[in-house]
Amino acid sequence: MSESLRDRLRALPAFPDDLPTFDPSRAPERADLLFLEWLDAALAAGVAQPHAFTLSTAGPTGHVTARTLILKDLVDGQWVFAGARSTRKGIDLAANPSAALTFYWPEMGRQVRVTGEVEELPSEVAAADWAARPAVTEPHNPDWAAWALTPTEVEFWQARHDRRHVRHWYRLGQEERL
């Protein structure tokens, strides 16, 4: 009898042997500061593309879609990303300016989930981002937009081998722990 997919999936290793520890009682008061600490740790550990995240949106029909993007900046508590307005993400954000960003660093057993409201930034921000892209042949792209997500909730998740994973939330400016 052949092994089932379920058995094969259960046999896969969950996380590396050496996981970082996380003590929520030592977390900074602001979610963006903790994110920058975790991002620096991911960079130091050699995590490939730690600035990549999954952007989840829901458009006019309410159907949820997701895709991978790159974090462009984190300014004044706003998480900045960019893309074309004519794509599904642009259409979704125009119809429903709420989104979730999910950063996942399996090498460290860490995930950061950011949810909130999204606003389109001034065209100068989008133009500067477009101009900074590698191999840009056109000096201007009127379809290019930059957006900023202002979080209503940020969750930090640290895996543990005993499966008692550590979660730490920041909600509406108030720190909460589970």
Secondary structure, DSSP 8 states (H G I E B T S, - for coil): ----HHHHHHHS--S-S------GGG--SSHHHHHHHHHHHHHHTT-S-TTEEEEEEE-TT--EEEEEEE--EEETTEEEEEEETTSHHHHHHHH--EEEEEEEEGGGTEEEEEEEEEEE--HHHHHHHHHHSTT--SS--TTEEEEEEEEEEEEEEE--TTS--EEEEEETTEEEE-
